[in-house]
Amino acid sequence: MSGRTKLAIIGCGGHAGFHAQQVHANPVLLEVVALCDIKRENLERFHREKFGADPKIRLYDSMDELLRHPPDGLQAVTIVTPHTTHFELCMAALEHGLDVLCEKPMVTRSDHARKLAKKIRQTGRHFQIAFQAPFSAEYAYIREVISRGELGELQTVTAFSCQGWRNGTRGKWRQDPKLSGGGQMYDTGAHLFNGIAWLIDRPAKEVFCWSDNKGTPVDINAAITIRWEGNVLGSVTISGNTPGWQEGIWVAGDKGRVGTGIHGGRLEHFDAQKNQIKYPLVTQPHYTPLQNFALCLQGKAEPRCGVRYGLLHSWLMDALYKSAAEKRPVKLTRPPLDD
Ligand SMILES: NC(=O)c1ccc[n+]([C@@H]2O[C@H](COP(=O)([O-])OP(=O)(O)OC[C@H]3O[C@@H](n4cnc5c(N)ncnc54)[C@H](O)[C@@H]3O)[C@@H](O)[C@H]2O)c1
């Protein structure tokens, strides 16, 4: 396929602004033909502020309406709505033959992840999840370093995030479990878990999770230990009630270690063979999610974040919440990665 991908943006709130920005940055690849939001006010404001109220763009108050009366040539949707809405919106879009880029987290239940993976296989449509990290040059660099064996046998993963999330999301859907599916573990935490899954690329075998809601309906803080396949051991701390922003992921092997941000962007590589810390200039392809998605549709790039990472993430999340609720370690079944 060549030419511009005709795209609809589903959900016209805060983060959809980043999707609009990616469209404007890639005018040769992408053309927005429709916007959709269940809140008219958000829909019209977004249309005005991000697309100068372009009359060629059609506005829809629901995904149902969009799928019943799609604009000519609609090929793809990017879904930027609250977490628990992702499953039905993705399923509906795929059933109507559309390619899908879905914001993180892919879904909030592992049974939904399994059904979605099956639907993607059945329809043969292109599907990716819009976590930034896997699209970054730094993550591509680290994955190559790991696959060349330069870190040796993987030993441990250490990751953390700190953010004033509790007060910043008070009264918003992010603290309503019906729309969020969970708290900070599902929000910024999702970037941590996806970053790790993408780098070490294997299922978790067992987890233990302490979480604390700090007086809200959802998890704010969490301290987690994880054992992955190959006996890679990890600890993840998610701190959602502390001002400012800090985060990072370190992957250590018996021949070196790397450290990066949860969206990439920075990189430190300790090469134990040379006893040297490197800050390499990465040359791997770097994309924004929507740019890579559109390039994949034209056969000009390899997908970075397919349903595999949604399955790994979903299986992990179900186990973490079970462990936190039951206050005991939980063993995981293997997600259906090869079905
Ligand atoms: N990748 C990132 O770094 C990043 C950053 C922020 C948010 N996000 C993700 O983007 C998504 C949206 O977050 P946000 O911050 O933009 O939220 P938001 O509340 O600002 O916007 C969500 C919009 O979706 C609309 N909406 C809700 N249900 C809908 C439905 N069924 N159909 C159509 N529209 C619907 C709402 O009316 C609202 O306008 C979430 O999945 C979030 O995790 C990702």
The ligand as an SDF file (V2000), in Angstrom:
LIG
                    3D

 44 48  0  0  0  0  0  0  0  0999 V2000
    1.8640    6.9290   25.6970 N   0  0  0  0  0  0  0  0  0  0  0  0
    1.8390    7.8910   26.6240 C   0  0  0  0  0  0  0  0  0  0  0  0
    2.8630    8.4270   27.0570 O   0  0  0  0  0  0  0  0  0  0  0  0
    0.5210    8.3360   27.1330 C   0  0  0  0  0  0  0  0  0  0  0  0
    0.4030    9.5570   27.8360 C   0  0  0  0  0  0  0  0  0  0  0  0
   -0.8660    9.9540   28.2630 C   0  0  0  0  0  0  0  0  0  0  0  0
   -1.9730    9.1520   28.0150 C   0  0  0  0  0  0  0  0  0  0  0  0
   -1.8000    7.9790   27.3330 N   0  0  0  0  0  0  0  0  0  0  0  0
   -2.9440    7.0820   27.0710 C   0  0  0  0  0  0  0  0  0  0  0  0
   -3.8630    7.7200   26.1960 O   0  0  0  0  0  0  0  0  0  0  0  0
   -5.1870    7.3000   26.5340 C   0  0  0  0  0  0  0  0  0  0  0  0
   -6.0500    8.5220   26.7910 C   0  0  0  0  0  0  0  0  0  0  0  0
   -5.4870    9.2730   27.8340 O   0  0  0  0  0  0  0  0  0  0  0  0
   -5.7010   10.8600   27.9320 P   0  0  0  0  0  0  0  0  0  0  0  0
   -4.7210   11.3640   28.9180 O   0  0  0  0  0  0  0  0  0  0  0  0
   -5.7020   11.4470   26.5690 O   0  0  0  0  0  0  0  0  0  0  0  0
   -7.1700   10.9280   28.5500 O   0  0  0  0  0  0  0  0  0  0  0  0
   -8.2090   12.1240   28.4220 P   0  0  0  0  0  0  0  0  0  0  0  0
   -9.2020   11.9410   29.4940 O   0  0  0  0  0  0  0  0  0  0  0  0
   -7.4840   13.4190   28.3370 O   0  0  0  0  0  0  0  0  0  0  0  0
   -8.9090   11.8700   26.9890 O   0  0  0  0  0  0  0  0  0  0  0  0
   -9.6960   10.7350   26.7340 C   0  0  0  0  0  0  0  0  0  0  0  0
  -10.7710   11.1440   25.7220 C   0  0  0  0  0  0  0  0  0  0  0  0
  -11.4380    9.9560   25.3020 O   0  0  0  0  0  0  0  0  0  0  0  0
  -12.8320   10.2600   25.2220 C   0  0  0  0  0  0  0  0  0  0  0  0
  -13.5790    9.0030   25.2960 N   0  0  0  0  0  0  0  0  0  0  0  0
  -13.8690    8.2510   26.3810 C   0  0  0  0  0  0  0  0  0  0  0  0
  -14.5010    7.1170   26.0210 N   0  0  0  0  0  0  0  0  0  0  0  0
  -14.6240    7.1480   24.6700 C   0  0  0  0  0  0  0  0  0  0  0  0
  -15.1830    6.2590   23.7100 C   0  0  0  0  0  0  0  0  0  0  0  0
  -15.7430    5.1020   24.0740 N   0  0  0  0  0  0  0  0  0  0  0  0
  -15.1380    6.6090   22.3990 N   0  0  0  0  0  0  0  0  0  0  0  0
  -14.5830    7.7810   22.0180 C   0  0  0  0  0  0  0  0  0  0  0  0
  -14.0340    8.6710   22.8950 N   0  0  0  0  0  0  0  0  0  0  0  0
  -14.0400    8.3500   24.2000 C   0  0  0  0  0  0  0  0  0  0  0  0
  -13.0710   11.2130   26.3740 C   0  0  0  0  0  0  0  0  0  0  0  0
  -14.2690   11.9420   26.2150 O   0  0  0  0  0  0  0  0  0  0  0  0
  -11.8190   12.0760   26.3060 C   0  0  0  0  0  0  0  0  0  0  0  0
  -11.9950   13.1990   25.4530 O   0  0  0  0  0  0  0  0  0  0  0  0
   -5.0410    6.3480   27.7240 C   0  0  0  0  0  0  0  0  0  0  0  0
   -4.9590    5.0290   27.2600 O   0  0  0  0  0  0  0  0  0  0  0  0
   -3.7200    6.7680   28.3360 C   0  0  0  0  0  0  0  0  0  0  0  0
   -3.0710    5.7710   29.0970 O   0  0  0  0  0  0  0  0  0  0  0  0
   -0.5940    7.5690   26.8830 C   0  0  0  0  0  0  0  0  0  0  0  0
  1  2  1  0
  2  3  2  0
  2  4  1  0
  4  5  1  0
  4 44  2  0
  5  6  2  0
  6  7  1  0
  7  8  2  0
  8  9  1  0
  8 44  1  0
  9 10  1  0
  9 42  1  0
 10 11  1  0
 11 12  1  0
 11 40  1  0
 12 13  1  0
 13 14  1  0
 14 15  2  0
 14 16  1  0
 14 17  1  0
 17 18  1  0
 18 19  2  0
 18 20  1  0
 18 21  1  0
 21 22  1  0
 22 23  1  0
 23 24  1  0
 23 38  1  0
 24 25  1  0
 25 26  1  0
 25 36  1  0
 26 27  1  0
 26 35  1  0
 27 28  2  0
 28 29  1  0
 29 30  1  0
 29 35  2  0
 30 31  1  0
 30 32  2  0
 32 33  1  0
 33 34  2  0
 34 35  1  0
 36 37  1  0
 36 38  1  0
 38 39  1  0
 40 41  1  0
 40 42  1  0
 42 43  1  0
M  CHG  2   8   1  16  -1
M  END
$$$$
